[in-house]
Amino acid sequence: ERFDTSTPAGRLLRNIMLTFAQFERELTSERTKDKMLERAKKGMCNGGFTPFGYQRKNKKIFINDKEARIVEKIFETYIETKSLSKVYEYLKNNGTKNKYGKQFYKTAIAYLLRNPIYTGRIIHKGQIYQGVHQPIISSDVFDLVQEIHKKRSRKNRVFKNHLFGGLINCADCGSKMTPTYSNKTRDGKFQKRYYYYRCTLTQKNDWQSCDIKQVNADRLDRYVLENLERISNDKEYVENLVFRINHAENSGYGIGYEPSAKTCELTAEKVISTLKAVCAEL
């Protein structure tokens, strides 16, 4: 509709119409949320991705016998080996595929092992409700798997502040490098811990997925810090770098951002000061 926003009456009518439109939108949202909550309380799924092991018919899920046998084997193998890698190797060696005909990833296996839908329950907004679909595994088996997972999570925690965690990419495959470690033992007794940045592709698939695999964290941290310190003492290099950044039209610096009018231009003094402060702190 046309509103004469140059007059008080026109602006009032426009604002009233906008308020009613917003009210209707919020009311529709609340009705949808309430409907989904009621479905969850009745044990019915609210759409979305159909879990492996089930198939969807008439807005309900039913067991897919072929996939259900694979799910049972996944839980059994994990309980026996207590290792996601062993489960991954079993599925890979047997040529087992997911719903899309692709190989299972470790992350997908981990999610499957933690999904309570296989015990006949469903999750909605963080709450678990008893479902109307048939379970594939028993609650006792599921609880045992969760206990194993908790123990392994505590055991695998990395007690070290990696300086460049989440910032390093693998030169071979381009994947992110994540902090990890290995322990040196002798006669069953802990002696020393070694820290690494590991390519996430080797965690997602297997150890042979990437040629680099992992790099020593201490060596990489020391290499980067030594170079930052060297750069901070090379004023001419920093001045040339800052000049290129400030004057290059497509240097990659700040692309996608709209700086405010108060934004100061990058200066060599600021860069040097920041580098020295970082190196002194670390």
Secondary structure, DSSP 4 states (H G I P E B T S, - for coil): ----TTSHHHHHHHHHHHHHHHHHHHHHHHHHHHHHHHHHHTT---SSPPPTTEEEETTEEEE-HHHHHHHHHHHHHHHHH--HHHHHHHHHHTT-B-TTS-BPPHHHHHHHHT-GGGGTEEEETTEEEE-SSPPSS-HHHHHHHHHHHHHHHHHT---S--TTTTT-B-TTT--BEEEEEEEEEETTEEEEEEEEEEEHHHHHS-GGG-SS-EEEHHHHHHHHHHHHHHHHT-HHHHHHHHHHHHH-TTSSTTTT----TTPPPP-HHHHHHHHHHHHHH-
